[in-house]
Amino acid sequence: MPRLPRNVDVAIMGGGFAGLATAWWLSRTGVHDVLVFERESELGRYASGRCAGLGRQVGEDDLMSSFTVTGAAYLRQFFPRCWTETGGLLTFDNASAARGYAARAKRMSVPATCIERGDVLAFWPQLNLVDIAAGVHVPSDGIIDVKALLAAYAEHMRVALDTVVERIIATPGGATLLTSRGSFVARIVVDATGACAGQVTGSPLLDSFKRHVFLLEAPAPPRVPFVWHMGAREFCVREADEQIMVSPCDATKAEPGDQQCDDTGEALMRTRLAGSPIGTAPIARAWAYQRTFAPRPPMKLEVDPKRPWLIWAAGLGGHDATASAVVGETVARLVVEALARM
């Protein structure tokens, strides 16, 4: 391993989207004395690198949508190779819900069109037995190559893999991080450890939920938008290497770090797509990942009120990839302001 500096301006805990995007934005603002600590041997091991990569812009409310719309614009601008514009279909059990999302898209200046059930089935005939009343077509939605995006954020950054931060001690002018590779001193510490946020910094944990994803041995229609059905039986489907990737959009409360597949995920997927050929297709690969939520929406992006050297970048609510760039920008701004006050 390369030698690491023992004193830095900013230490970031977590090599997922929140931590790496923060480091990337800091470099753009001229703050280069940054070190990212990742406990695993690869980036995005627990959530960022395992999500389905749906670049959905119109979220459940205006506040979250402001993050995802801006985040998607940044990805298209700065990381075009990581974004494939496929379009997205948001589908619903009733037409009134579709109209509500279309109105939100209009408020967010995102081009979108209300469509009927037949328009959805023209893209995805395999969903003919799913209860879809209407939908919203968002042409500028896309698919995110999450592995490539993590690598792009990390390029030219100082990242210490296989390094566990075991304890943090407040010191004059910052903090000392005691790690599996020795001690490091930082003026600012960013906690971007996802579901594990707060474990080392000694603050309350976030709410963590497990979600399953399945790659099916079933051919996908070519060049189609992804579908995110937000009815009573929520699910999402997309094309992935000419096969179908599907998630039942489950949300089982889980302990931080628990991303083992279980039988309930597959059972829920089969139930939510019952009657559809997608729902009976053999599974080629299955995995799970965690989504974390802050006590106060939309995310926990703030300076700790009792420790001015600690900044939170956690609780992204499952929008890690799409919102990552604007999350990084927000946290980087807090870091720069905190450094100026010290």
BELQUIKA-V165165 format. One record per pair of residues at least 12 apart in sequence whose C-alpha atoms are under 10 Angstrom apart, sorted by the first residue. I is the first residue (numbers start at 1). J is the second residue. Records with the same first field share a line. If there is no record, write none. Layout:
BEGIN
I->J + J
END
This chain:
BEGIN
1->160 + 161
2->158 + 160
3->160
4->35 + 158 + 159 + 160 + 181 + 184
5->33 + 34 + 35 + 158 + 184 + 185
6->35 + 176 + 177 + 182 + 183 + 184 + 185 + 186
7->33 + 34 + 35 + 176 + 183 + 184 + 185 + 186 + 187
8->32 + 33 + 34 + 35 + 184 + 185 + 186 + 187 + 188 + 189
9->31 + 32 + 33 + 34 + 35 + 174 + 185 + 186 + 187 + 188 + 189 + 335 + 339
10->23 + 26 + 31 + 32 + 33 + 34 + 35 + 36 + 174 + 185 + 186 + 187 + 188 + 189 + 190 + 309 + 310 + 335 + 336 + 339
11->23 + 33 + 34 + 35 + 36 + 37 + 175 + 176 + 177 + 184 + 185 + 186 + 187 + 188 + 189 + 190 + 191 + 310
12->34 + 35 + 36 + 37 + 38 + 159 + 186 + 188 + 189 + 190 + 191 + 192 + 193 + 310 + 311 + 312 + 313
13->35 + 36 + 37 + 38 + 39 + 159 + 160 + 163 + 164 + 165 + 177 + 189 + 190 + 191 + 192 + 193 + 194 + 197 + 200 + 313
14->36 + 37 + 38 + 39 + 40 + 43 + 44 + 45 + 159 + 160 + 161 + 164 + 165 + 190 + 191 + 192 + 193 + 194 + 196 + 197 + 313 + 314
15->36 + 37 + 38 + 39 + 40 + 42 + 43 + 44 + 45 + 46 + 48 + 150 + 153 + 154 + 159 + 160 + 161 + 192 + 193 + 194
16->36 + 38 + 42 + 43 + 44 + 45 + 46 + 47 + 48 + 49 + 150 + 153 + 154 + 192 + 193 + 194 + 320 + 321 + 324
17->43 + 44 + 47 + 48 + 49 + 146 + 149 + 150 + 153 + 154 + 192 + 193 + 194 + 313 + 314 + 316 + 320 + 321 + 322 + 323 + 324 + 325 + 327 + 328
18->44 + 48 + 190 + 191 + 192 + 193 + 194 + 301 + 312 + 313 + 314 + 315 + 316 + 320 + 321 + 323 + 324 + 325 + 326 + 327 + 328 + 329 + 331
19->36 + 37 + 38 + 44 + 153 + 154 + 190 + 191 + 192 + 193 + 194 + 312 + 313 + 314 + 324 + 327 + 328 + 331 + 332
20->36 + 37 + 43 + 44 + 149 + 150 + 151 + 152 + 153 + 154 + 155 + 157 + 159 + 192 + 324 + 325 + 328
21->149 + 150 + 152 + 153 + 154 + 321 + 323 + 324 + 325 + 326 + 327 + 328 + 329 + 330 + 331 + 332
22->34 + 36 + 153 + 190 + 192 + 313 + 324 + 325 + 326 + 327 + 328 + 329 + 330 + 331 + 332 + 333 + 335
23->35 + 36 + 153 + 154 + 157 + 158 + 159 + 190 + 328 + 329 + 331 + 332
24->152 + 153 + 154 + 155 + 156 + 157 + 325 + 328 + 329 + 332
25->153 + 325 + 326 + 327 + 328 + 329 + 330 + 331 + 332 + 333
26->328 + 329 + 331 + 332 + 333 + 335 + 336
27->156 + 157 + 332
28->329 + 332
29->329 + 332 + 333 + 336
30->336
31->332 + 335 + 336 + 339
32->157 + 158
33->157 + 158 + 186
34->157 + 158 + 159 + 186 + 188 + 189
35->157 + 158 + 159 + 160 + 184 + 186 + 189
36->154 + 157 + 158 + 159 + 160 + 161 + 163 + 189 + 190 + 192
37->158 + 159 + 160 + 161 + 162 + 163 + 164 + 165 + 179 + 192 + 193
38->159 + 160 + 161 + 162 + 163 + 164 + 165 + 192 + 193
39->160 + 161 + 162 + 163 + 164 + 165 + 179 + 180 + 193
40->160 + 161 + 162 + 163 + 164
41->160 + 161 + 162 + 163
42->161 + 162
43->147 + 150 + 151 + 154 + 159 + 161
44->146 + 147 + 150 + 151 + 194
45->257 + 289
46->193 + 194 + 195 + 196 + 256 + 257 + 258 + 259 + 288 + 289 + 290 + 291
47->194 + 195 + 210 + 211 + 257 + 259 + 288 + 289 + 290 + 291 + 292 + 318 + 320 + 321
48->146 + 147 + 149 + 150 + 194 + 289 + 290 + 291 + 318 + 319 + 320 + 321 + 324
49->145 + 146 + 147 + 148 + 149 + 150 + 289 + 320 + 321
50->146 + 147 + 212 + 213 + 259 + 287 + 288 + 289 + 290
51->144 + 145 + 146 + 147 + 211 + 212 + 213 + 247 + 287 + 288 + 289 + 290 + 291 + 318 + 319 + 320 + 321
52->143 + 144 + 145 + 146 + 212 + 213 + 214 + 236 + 237 + 238 + 240 + 245 + 246 + 247 + 288 + 289 + 321
53->83 + 142 + 143 + 144 + 145 + 146 + 147 + 238 + 319 + 320 + 321 + 322
54->83 + 86 + 87 + 88 + 141 + 142 + 143 + 144 + 145 + 146 + 226 + 227 + 228 + 236 + 237 + 238 + 319 + 321 + 322
55->68 + 69 + 71 + 72 + 75 + 83 + 84 + 85 + 86 + 87 + 88 + 140 + 141 + 142 + 143 + 144 + 145 + 226 + 319 + 321 + 322 + 323
56->68 + 69 + 72 + 87 + 88 + 89 + 90 + 138 + 140 + 141 + 142 + 143 + 144 + 226 + 227 + 228 + 319 + 321 + 322 + 323
57->69 + 70 + 71 + 72 + 73 + 88 + 105 + 108 + 110 + 138 + 140 + 141 + 142 + 319 + 322 + 323
58->88 + 90 + 101 + 102 + 104 + 105 + 106 + 108 + 110 + 112 + 136 + 138 + 141
59->101 + 104 + 105 + 319
60->101 + 104 + 230
61->101 + 104 + 298
62->101 + 104 + 105 + 107 + 108
63->297 + 298
64->297 + 298 + 299 + 316 + 317 + 319 + 323
65->104 + 105 + 107 + 108 + 298 + 319 + 323
66->107 + 108 + 323 + 326
67->298 + 299 + 316 + 319 + 322 + 323 + 324 + 325 + 326 + 327
68->319 + 320 + 321 + 322 + 323 + 324 + 325 + 326 + 327
69->105 + 108 + 109 + 110 + 141 + 322 + 323 + 326
70->108 + 322 + 323 + 324 + 325 + 326 + 327
71->319 + 320 + 321 + 322 + 323 + 324 + 325 + 326 + 327 + 328 + 329
72->140 + 141 + 142 + 144 + 321 + 322 + 323 + 324 + 325 + 326
73->140 + 322 + 323 + 325 + 326
74->322 + 323 + 324 + 325 + 326
75->144 + 149 + 321 + 322 + 323 + 324 + 325 + 326
76->140 + 142
78->152 + 325
79->144 + 148 + 149 + 152 + 153 + 325
80->144 + 149
81->144 + 145 + 148 + 149 + 152
82->142 + 143 + 144 + 145 + 146 + 147 + 148 + 149 + 150 + 152
83->141 + 142 + 143 + 144 + 145 + 146 + 148 + 149 + 322
84->140 + 141 + 142 + 143 + 144 + 145
85->139 + 140 + 141 + 142 + 143 + 144 + 223 + 225
86->138 + 139 + 140 + 141 + 142 + 143 + 223 + 224 + 225 + 226 + 238 + 239
87->112 + 137 + 138 + 139 + 140 + 141 + 142 + 143 + 223 + 224 + 225 + 226 + 227
88->112 + 135 + 136 + 137 + 138 + 139 + 140 + 141 + 142 + 143 + 224 + 225 + 226 + 227 + 228 + 238
89->112 + 113 + 114 + 115 + 119 + 120 + 123 + 134 + 135 + 136 + 137 + 138 + 139 + 141 + 224 + 225 + 226 + 227 + 228 + 229 + 236 + 237
90->102 + 114 + 115 + 120 + 134 + 135 + 136 + 137 + 138 + 225 + 226 + 227 + 228 + 229 + 230 + 231 + 236
91->114 + 115 + 116 + 117 + 120 + 131 + 132 + 133 + 134 + 135 + 136 + 137 + 227 + 228 + 229 + 230 + 231 + 234 + 235 + 236
92->117 + 131 + 132 + 133 + 134 + 135 + 136 + 228 + 229 + 230 + 231 + 232 + 233 + 234
93->117 + 130 + 131 + 132 + 133 + 134 + 135 + 229 + 230 + 231 + 232 + 233 + 234
94->131 + 132 + 133 + 134 + 135 + 230 + 231
95->114 + 115 + 116 + 117 + 132 + 133 + 134 + 135 + 136
96->133 + 134 + 135
97->133 + 134 + 135 + 136 + 230 + 231
98->113 + 114 + 115 + 116 + 133 + 134 + 135 + 136 + 137 + 230
99->113 + 114 + 115 + 134 + 135 + 136
100->114 + 136
101->113 + 114 + 135 + 136
102->114 + 135 + 136 + 137 + 138
105->136 + 138
110->138 + 139 + 140 + 141
111->137 + 138 + 139 + 140 + 141
112->136 + 137 + 138 + 139 + 140 + 141
113->135 + 136 + 137 + 138 + 139
114->134 + 135 + 136 + 137 + 138
115->133 + 134 + 135 + 136 + 137
116->132 + 133 + 134 + 135 + 136 + 137
117->131 + 132 + 133 + 134 + 135
118->132 + 133 + 134 + 135
119->134 + 135 + 136 + 137
120->132 + 133 + 134 + 135 + 136 + 137 + 225 + 227
122->224
123->221 + 222 + 223 + 224 + 225 + 226 + 227
124->220 + 221 + 222 + 224 + 225 + 226 + 227 + 237 + 238
125->221 + 276 + 277
126->220 + 221 + 273 + 275 + 276 + 277 + 278 + 279
127->227 + 273 + 274 + 275 + 276 + 277 + 278 + 279
128->275 + 276 + 277
129->273 + 274 + 275 + 276 + 277
130->229 + 233 + 272 + 273 + 274 + 275 + 276
131->229 + 231 + 232 + 233 + 272 + 273
132->229 + 230 + 231
133->231
135->227 + 228 + 229 + 230
136->227 + 228
137->225 + 226 + 227
138->225
139->225
140->225
141->225 + 226 + 322
142->225 + 226 + 322
143->225 + 226 + 238 + 239 + 240 + 322
144->321 + 322
145->321
146->320 + 321 + 322
149->321 + 324
150->321 + 324
153->324 + 325
160->181
162->180 + 181
163->179 + 180 + 181 + 182
164->177 + 178 + 179 + 180 + 181 + 182
165->177 + 178 + 179 + 180 + 181 + 182 + 183 + 184 + 200 + 201
166->178 + 179 + 180 + 182 + 183 + 199 + 200 + 201
167->179 + 180 + 183 + 199 + 200 + 201 + 202
168->183 + 184 + 185 + 189 + 200 + 201 + 202
169->185 + 201
170->185 + 186 + 187 + 307 + 309 + 310
171->185 + 186 + 187 + 309
172->187 + 309
173->185 + 186 + 187 + 188 + 308 + 309 + 339 + 342
174->186 + 187 + 188 + 189 + 307 + 308 + 309 + 310 + 339 + 342
175->187 + 188 + 189 + 307 + 309 + 310
176->188 + 189
177->189 + 200
186->309
187->308 + 309 + 310 + 335 + 338 + 339 + 342
188->307 + 308 + 309 + 310 + 311 + 335 + 336 + 338 + 339 + 342
189->201 + 307 + 308 + 309 + 310 + 311 + 312 + 335
190->301 + 302 + 303 + 304 + 309 + 310 + 311 + 312 + 313 + 314 + 331 + 332 + 335
191->301 + 310 + 311 + 312 + 313 + 314
192->300 + 301 + 311 + 312 + 313 + 314 + 315 + 331
193->312 + 313 + 314 + 315
194->206 + 208 + 256 + 257 + 290 + 291 + 292 + 293 + 313 + 314 + 315 + 316 + 320
195->207 + 208 + 209 + 254 + 255 + 256 + 257 + 258 + 290 + 291 + 292 + 293 + 314 + 315 + 316
196->208 + 255 + 256 + 257 + 292 + 314
197->256 + 292 + 312 + 313 + 314 + 315
198->312 + 314
199->256
201->310
203->304
204->295
205->256 + 292 + 293 + 294 + 295 + 315
206->256 + 291 + 292 + 293 + 294 + 295 + 300 + 314 + 315
207->253 + 254 + 255 + 256 + 290 + 291 + 292 + 293 + 294 + 295 + 315 + 317
208->251 + 252 + 253 + 254 + 255 + 256 + 257 + 258 + 289 + 290 + 291 + 292 + 293 + 294 + 315 + 317
209->250 + 251 + 252 + 253 + 254 + 255 + 256 + 258 + 259 + 289 + 290 + 291 + 292 + 293 + 317 + 318
210->249 + 250 + 251 + 252 + 253 + 254 + 255 + 256 + 257 + 258 + 259 + 260 + 261 + 265 + 288 + 289 + 290 + 291 + 292
211->247 + 248 + 249 + 250 + 251 + 252 + 253 + 254 + 259 + 260 + 261 + 265 + 287 + 288 + 289 + 290 + 291 + 318
212->246 + 247 + 248 + 249 + 250 + 251 + 252 + 259 + 260 + 261 + 262 + 264 + 265 + 266 + 268 + 269 + 286 + 287 + 288 + 289 + 290
213->236 + 237 + 245 + 246 + 247 + 248 + 249 + 250 + 261 + 265 + 266 + 269 + 285 + 286 + 287 + 288 + 289
214->237 + 244 + 245 + 246 + 247 + 248 + 265 + 266 + 269 + 282 + 283 + 284 + 285 + 286 + 287 + 288
215->237 + 238 + 239 + 240 + 241 + 243 + 244 + 245 + 246 + 247 + 281 + 282 + 283 + 284 + 285 + 286 + 287
216->240 + 243 + 244 + 245 + 246 + 278 + 279 + 280 + 281 + 282 + 283 + 284 + 285 + 286
217->242 + 243 + 244 + 245 + 278 + 280 + 281 + 282 + 283 + 284 + 285
218->239 + 242 + 243 + 244 + 245 + 277 + 278 + 280 + 281 + 282 + 283 + 284
219->239 + 240 + 241 + 242 + 243 + 244 + 278 + 281
220->237 + 238 + 239 + 240 + 241 + 242 + 243 + 244 + 245 + 278
221->238 + 239 + 242 + 243 + 244
222->239 + 240 + 241 + 242 + 243
223->238 + 239 + 242
224->238 + 239
225->237 + 238 + 239
226->238 + 239 + 245 + 246
227->239 + 246
228->246 + 247 + 248 + 249
229->248 + 249
230->249
232->272
233->248 + 249 + 250 + 268 + 269 + 271 + 272 + 273
234->247 + 248 + 249 + 250 + 268 + 269 + 272 + 273
235->247 + 248 + 249 + 250 + 268 + 269 + 272 + 273
236->248 + 249 + 269
237->278
243->284
244->278 + 281 + 283 + 284
245->278 + 283 + 284 + 285 + 286
246->269 + 273 + 278 + 279 + 286
247->265 + 266 + 268 + 269 + 272 + 286 + 287 + 288
248->265 + 266 + 267 + 268 + 269 + 270 + 271 + 272 + 273
249->265 + 268 + 269 + 272
250->264 + 265 + 266 + 268 + 269
251->265 + 290 + 291
252->264 + 265 + 290 + 291
253->290 + 291 + 292
254->290 + 291 + 292
255->290
256->290 + 291 + 292
257->289 + 290
258->288 + 289 + 290
259->287 + 288 + 289 + 290
260->286 + 287 + 288 + 289 + 290
261->286 + 287 + 288 + 289
262->286 + 287 + 288
265->286 + 287 + 288
266->279 + 283 + 286
267->279
289->318
290->317 + 318
291->315 + 316 + 317 + 318 + 319 + 320
292->314 + 315 + 316 + 317 + 318 + 319 + 320
293->314 + 315 + 316 + 317 + 318
294->314 + 315 + 316 + 317
295->315
296->315
297->315 + 316 + 317
298->315 + 316 + 317
299->312 + 313 + 314 + 315 + 316 + 317 + 319 + 327
300->312 + 313 + 314 + 315 + 316 + 317 + 327 + 331
301->313 + 314 + 315 + 316 + 327 + 328 + 330 + 331 + 334
302->314 + 330 + 331 + 334 + 335
303->331 + 334 + 335 + 338
308->338 + 339 + 341 + 342
309->335 + 338 + 339 + 342
310->335 + 338
311->331 + 332 + 334 + 335 + 338
312->331 + 334
313->327 + 328 + 330 + 331 + 332
314->327
END
